[in-house]
Structures are given as C-alpha cells and as structure tokens.
Amino acid sequence: MAEYDFDLFVIGAGSGGVRAARVAAMSGARVAVAEEYRVGGTCVIRGCVPKKFMVYASEVKTQLKTAKGYGWTIGEASFDWKSFLHDKDVEIARLSGIYVTNLQKAGAHLLHGRAEIVDAHTVEVLPKAGSKDAGRYTARKILIATGGRPWRPDFPGAELGITSDEAFHLPELPKRVMVVGGGYIAVEFASIFNGLGVQTTLCYRGANILRGFDDDVRSHLADELEKRGIKVVLGCSHEKLEKTDTGLLSTFNNDLTFETDAVMFATGRDPYVAGLGLEKVGVKLNDRGAIMVDDYSRTTADYIWAVGDVTDRINLTPVAIREGAAFAQTEFHDNPTTFDHDMVASAVFSQPPVGAVGMSEAQARQAFGKVDIYRAVFRPMKSTFYGGQDRCLMKLVVKQDDQRVVGVHVVGPDSPEIIQMAAIAVKMGVTKPQWDSTCAVHPTLAEELVTMREKYMPSEMGTV
C-alpha cells in the first residue's frame, strides 16, 4: 500500500470537518485539517453563535417592556453597539480556541491556509500570511467540508449592500436598514436590527417569508413581525441600488423606492466549491452547485468524501456534525454509519422564534392525502398579564389513517427549546393518542401541544 503523509486530509475546519477529524484521529489515524480563515467555520465565527448573541442582545428591549408591565421601574436604557461587538469578538475567539485545542487533543494536525485538490491523494495548501504550512501533502482519503458562502444578487449597485458576514462587524449600527430575503437568516437579522432600535424593512420577492415552512407559520410570523414594527414588503425585487447624500436608495421592480442607511442581502447561500480543484478528480456537482454524495457521504470520485453545507442536504450545524461523525465511524472505526436526514428539527431565532419538525400541512397532504390538523392561536399567559398583543401558534399535522404525528410547528416564546423535545417523539413515530396520553405541565406554553383535541377546520379562522 502506498505511503501517505496522512490517512485523512480534511479541507475546512467548521463543525462537520472538525468532528470528522477528531473522531477519525481517535482511531489512531494520522489526520490533517486545513482552514483558510479561522477554526470553527461559519457557525462559530460568522453564523449561529454570534447571531445568537445578537438575538439575546436584541431581545432586551422587549424584556424591559415586560418588566415594566410586571411592576418594575427601570431607568433610561441605552445600547452600546461597539461594546457589544468587542465582547462578542472576545467570546468568539475563545470558542475558536476551544476548537483548536480539541483538534490538538485528538491528535489532528492543523494547517493554516487554503487547500486545493491536486489529485485523488494530493492536496496543496497555498501560502498564507503568518503561516508556514504551505506545501503539498498526500493523504489516503480526502474529506471536503468547506461549507457555504452568502450569495449576492447581481443588479446595478448591488456591491453597495452587505451580507450576513459583514453584518457581524458593522462599525456603526445603522438608523435605517433594509434586509433583503425571506429565509431564516433574513427574518432573524430583521428581528435583531428591529430589537436594537433600528428602523427595519424586510423585503422579499416571494408571496410570503420562510419558504418551505408550514403556511400557517409563514403568515403568522409575518403578522407578528409587523406587530413589532418591522415593515414587511413582499412580491418585489431590486432593480437598482444607488448611493445618495443621505443613504442608499433602493428601487424595486414595482417602482417602490426606499431609502435606508444600509442594505443587507440575505438571499441565500451557495456551496463553497470555488477553486477546490474538483474538476481535476471527477467530483460532480448537482444543479445547485453542491457536491453530489451518497448516503455515506462519498463523492463521485474515489477516495474523496464531503459533508456539511457544501453538499446542500440539510444545511444545519448539527447535521454537519452528525454527517462528519458518520463518515469517520464508517471509514476509520469499521462501523458503517449513515445519518438519517428524515425528521430533523429546526429553529428560526426570529422574534417571536419558530420551532418545526417534520412535514408542513401541504407536504403531508401531498404525501398522504388525508390528514388531521390540530391548531391553536392564543396570547401567552406572560403577555396577557400586562395587555401584550403578541400571539403564539401551535400546530400538529397528523396522518389520518394511522394517526402518526408527522409535523409539529410552534411560533412563540421558547419554541426552539420546545421543538427539541417534540422532535424525539416525532422521530420515534408517536401517534396522536400516545401524544394525548401525555399529561400537561401547567402553567406552561408547551402544554397547549398536548391538550389540543378538536380538529381544526380551515373555515374556523377565529383566535382565542
């Protein structure tokens, strides 16, 4: 057998790549990981983690309002953006360091620099300032875990806008912002900016936000965002973006115009495959530009695998981690393992947040024909005390013939925490009678999920 520098060479030190590297190294394999930016990848450096810190910061305004409603007298409050950014960056650096330490403890070798595939067993690490890791390395197996990058639309003036990458490092918090897009990143950043006191407009070309989510969730969340002061503009897209003396002027294809201080594009993410050299080794891409893989994350080229967002299966950090671990178990622990991408729960950290697992009502009707729907819209107990007008949505989608719960959708406080527990039952194939046999925990928001008995009919549009 040919002698190689490493048994495994991982390109990308994000969540999926790091987990694969660690699990592989624990088998005694010689593992190298190359990273062109910072260890931790999108999630830790410019994604889930810093975004969640921003969500926490932006929720304080609502918490102060709630406190007043419960009898607290609170003096004048203000938000220091620069102080927050500094503290956020310190914490991100700490977390990135933990990733580095964990790789080193597992015995993996970290290389700083951009990696390109030369052939099926050779990777070249390009020179990077301050790094001595440049050079060619051979490996028995190669794993691509380079993730995705924000996609920027192409129209006159688009270069004047920012993406989520830049939003984490704005030198000043704008007074007016337009967020373009309707996915979870757009909705979350619109909520963040709004919560921090920025006049916020959310613009999306589609008929409603959060494409792919249940239609009730989409319409309910759009209404709740507007209640909180976000202007939601649907069914239009940019024609041009121009700089003026007082800001940025957006002109849309329906002749609407908006002037803001910043425009953020959250219009999707593309698999990060540019310059990897995939064409040299026969790694095929799908029509979305993602690396094609089988259930074991094998690409169309021998000795090369791929995990995480670069494969565009389910673009979530925990999924990338599980895919990376499954790859390492299969290839280095003699334990063939695949990850089941069915019934994966997700959360949108909007205000209010969303939790969902399983099928939407439309998906279930298409797949099974007859379904039962259980739905409740109500003001949470915490808000009713002081006259708050926000409302929660809870919805169960049940396959009619065997009464299996195939979808759970929640919009309201603590939805992400609630859906994690609901996902366990749904993944195990829980039926509605079994679901109903669970005693409620009172008084909680989540108890509504196990007390819904009346089937929802579309004509019953009233709310409680």
N, C-alpha and C positions, 0 to 999 in steps of 0.2 A: 504494500500500500504506500502511496506517495506520502512523503513527509511534508507537513504544512506548518506554518508559523502558529496557526491557531486551529482548534477544532471548529470554532464558531466565530464568525465576524458579524457583529450587529451594526447596522447603519441606522443611527438615530437613538438618542438616549432619552426618549419620552417614556411614558408609563408602560407601553407594551414592550418596547425594546429593553428597558431596564429589567422588567420582570422576567422576560425570556433569558436575558443574560445571567441574572442571579440564579435562576433555577437550573440552567444548564451548567453554570460553574460549580454548583453544589454537587454535581455528579462527578466532579474531578476533571471536567473538560477544560481545555485552555480556551478562554473567551476574551475577545476584544470588542470594545464598543467605541464607535466613532461618533462624535457630536460636533456639528459646525457652530452651534450657538451656545446654549447653556444647558447643563444637565437638568432634566426634569420635564423638558418638552413643553408643548402647548399648555397642557393642563396646569402645571405648576408655575410656569413662567409668565404666560400671557393668555390664560384661559380660566378654567374652572376656579382655581384657588384665588387669584387676585380678584376675579369677578365677584366671588362670594364675599370677599372682604368689602368690596364696593357696595354689594347688596346690603350687608349689615349696616354700613355707614348711612346708606340712603333710607333705611327703614326708621331711623331715629326720629325723623320729623313726624311720622305717624305715631310713634311711641310717645312722643311728647304730647301730642293731641289727646291720645288715650289717657295719659297720666292726668291731664287737666280734667278730663271727663270723670276721673275717679277721685277727684278732690285734691290733687296735688297742685301746689302753687310753685311754678317754675319760672325763674327769671329769664331775661333775654338770652336766647341761644344763637350761636353762630357756628359755621362750619369752616375749618381751615383746610383747604384742599392740599396745599403744599405740605403741611404737617402730616396729613393722612398719607400722601404719596410716599413721603420719606419712611414712615413706619411700615407701610405696605412693602416697600422695596427691601427693607431690613428683614422682614419676615420671609419674603420670597427667597432671599439669599440664604437664609438659614435652612429653609426646606430643600433648596437645591443642593446645599452642602450635605444634607442627610442622604440624598440620593447618591451622591458621590461616595460617601462613607459606606453605604450599604453595598455598592458595587465592589468597592475595595475589600470589604469584609468577606464577600463571597468569593474573592479571588479573581475577579474580572479585571482586565487591563483597559484603562480609559485613554482614548486618543482624542486630542482636541484638533478638529479640522473637518472640512467637508470631504466626504468619501465618494468615490466613483468606482463603479464596477468595470474592471478591465476584461476579465473573462470569468468563467464559471467558478474559478478558485482564487482569483486575484482581485484585490481592492487597492486603489490608490488613494491615500489621504493627502489632500492638497495643503500647501503651506498656509499657516495661519499666524498672524502676528502674536508673538509671545509663546508660541508652541514649537516644540522640537520633534513633533510626532509625524511630520510629513514623510512620505515614502510609500513603497509598495509592500503589501502584506498578503500572504497566502492563507487560505482557510479551507478546511474540508467542506464547510457549509456556510452559507451567507443568509442572513435574515435582514430584510428591509423593513424598517419601522420608522419611516420619515414623516408620518402624519399628513396634515393638510395645511394649506395657507389660505388666507382670505382672498376671495375673488373680487376684483374691482371692475365695475361696468365700464364700457367704452362709449363715451359720448363727449362732446366738446366741454372741456373744463373739469372732467372727472378727476383729474390729478389734484384739484384743489381740495378734495374731500379726504377723509381719513378712514381707516378700517379699525377693527377692534384692537389690532396690535398697537396702533398709536394712541388709542383711547386710554390705555393704561398709563400713559406718560405725558398727558397734556400739560403744558407748563402753566396754563390758567384754565379754570373752569369757565366755559362759555356762559353767557347770559341766555342765549337762544341756541337751540340745537335742532337739527333735523336728523332723524335716524331713518335710513332707507332700508327696507326689507321687512319681511313678515315672519321670519323664523324665530327660533328661541333666542338667538343672540340679539336680534333686533329688539324683540319685546323686552328682554332683560335689560339692555342698555337704555332703552326708553324709560323704563321704570327707575333705573339708577339715576339718570340725569334728572328726571322729574322729582325724585325724592330728595335730591341735593339742591333743589330750588331753581333748576334750570327750566326755562320755558321750552317745552318739548313737543315736537311734531313727529309723528310716526307715519311714514308714507310707504305704501306697498302697492304693487301693481295688480295683485290678485283681488278677488272678491271679499276675502277676509284673511285675517292673520292666522298663523300656525297651521299652514297646510300640512295635511297628514294626521292631524289630531281630530278628535270627535267634533262634529259640527256644533254641538251644544257647548262644548268647551270653548271653541273659537269665538262664537258670538257672545257668550257670557263674559269671557275675558276682555274682549274689545269694549264692551259696555263698562266693565269695571275700570279699565284703564282711563276711559273718558271721564268717569266719575272723579278720578284722582287728578284730573287736569291735563291729561295728555290728549293732544289733538290727533285723532286717527284719521288719516286720509287714504282711501282705498281706490283701486281701479285706475291708477295713473302711474306714469313713469317719467323719468327725467328726459328732457330734450337737451338741456344745456345747464351749465353751472358757471356763473360769472362772479368775479370779484368786484365789489363796489367800494365806495368810500366808507360805507357803514357796515359792511359784512359780505355775505355770499348770497347771491340771488339765484334761486332755483326756479327754472321754468319747466313746466310739465307738458306732456303731450295733449292735455285737455285745456291748455292755456292758463292753468292756475300758476301763480307765482308766490314764492315765499322767500323772505329774507331772514337769514339766520347768521349767527356768528361762526357756526361750524356745521359741517355735513358729514355724518358718519355712515359709511356703506357697510351694511350687514347683510349682504346679498348672496351669501353662500360661501362655501369653502371648497377648494379643489385639492385633490390628492397631490402631494408634493413629490413629483417624479422627475422634474426637470433636471437634466444634467447627470442623472444617475448612471447612464450608460446601458439602460435596459435593452435597447435595440441590439446591442452587441452580443447579448447572450440569449436572445429569444424570449424575453419576458413580455408577454402580451398584456395589453390594456383593454378594458371594456369601453363602451361608448361614452362613459363618463370620465374617461382618462384615468381610471383606477386600475391597480394591478389585479389581474384575474387570479384567483386562488381556488383550491378545492376545500373540502371540509377540514383537511389537516393543514391548511394554510400554505400548501405547495403551489408555487407558480408554474407556468408552462415551461420553465427551464429547469433542468436537473441541477440539484444542489443549491437551489435558491428558493427561499420562502418569504412570505410577507404577512405582517399582522397590523392591526390598528386602522386608523383613518385612511391610510394610503390604499387600503383595499375597499373602502367605501361599503362595508357591510352594515354595521350599526356603529355610527361614529360617536361613541361614548367611551370615556376613560375606563370604566370598569370592564367594558367589553374588550378593549385593547389589552388590558391586564390578563384577562382570562384567556384570550387568544394566545398571548405570549407564553403563558404558563402551559397551556395545552401543547403548543409546539415543542417546548423544552421537555415536557414529560414524554412526548412521543419519540423525539429524536435522541434524547440523552439519558432517559431513565427507563427505557424499554417498557414504556407504559402507554400504548396507543390511546390518545385522548383527543376528543373534539369538543368544541364549545357549542352548546345548543343556543342558537340565536332566537329561539321562539320565546315569547312571553317575557321579554326584557323590559323592566320598568324604567321610566324616565321621569325627569322633573324639569320644569321650567321655573327659574327663580325670578319670575316677574312679581309684581305687586298688584293683586294677590298672586301667590305661586300656584303652579299646576302640578299635579301628580297623575300619571297614567300608566296603565299596564294592560297589555292585550289589545283586543280589536276595538275599533270605533264601531258605532252602530251601523254605519254604512258598510264597513268591511264585513261585519258579521252577517248582515242581510244578504250581501253578495255571496258569501261563502256558504251559508246555511239556509237561506230563505226565511224561515220563521224564527223570530227571536222575541224574547220578552224584555221590556225596558222598565227599569225602576229608576226614578229620577226625583230629586228633591232640590229646591232652591229656597234658601232661607237666610235670615240675618243671624250671624253668630251671636251667641249669648254675650260675649265680651263687648260687642258693639251696641246691642240693644240697650244696655245699661245707660249709655250716655247719648243715645239717639243717632248713632252712626248708621249710615245708609248702605254700607257695603254688604254684599250678599255672597253666600257660598253656593256652589253647585256640587252635587254628588250624583253619580250615575252608575248603574250596573247594567251590563249587557249580558243577557242570559240566553244560551242556546235552548230553544224551546223543547226539542224532543227529549233530551236527557238532562235538562236543567243545569248544565255546566255553566259556571260563570266564566265568560270568555273576555270580558272587558270591565275595567274599573277606572273611573275618571273622577278626579276631585279638583275643584278650584276653591281655594280658601286658605286660611292660616294653617301652617304645618302640613300642607298637602304632601310635600316630599317625604316627610317622616311617616305619614300615614300610608303612602303608597308602597313604601319598602316592605311593610308588614303584610299589606294586602297581596303583594306580589308572591309571597311564599305560598299562600293558599291557592292563588290562581295557577301558579306553576304546578302545583300538585293536583290540579284538576278538581277543585272544590265545586260542589253543586250548590244551588240556591238553598235547598233545605238544610244542608250542612252549614252554610253561611248563616242562615236564620237561627240555627240552634245555638249560635254563639251569643252569650249574654252581653248586653251593652255595658260599657263603663260610663257611669253617669256622675256628674255632667261633663261631657266632652263633645267636641265637634265630631269625632270619628264615630260616635255611637249611632249617628244617623245612617251609616253604611249598613248596620246590622238590624235596623228597625224598619226599613222600607218594605212594606208588604203589598201595597197597591200597585198594580202595573200602570205605567204611565202611558197615556194616550195622547197623541200629538195635538189633539184639539184642546187639551187641558193646559192652557198657557198661563194660568194664574200662578202667582208665587205667594208664599206664606210671609 
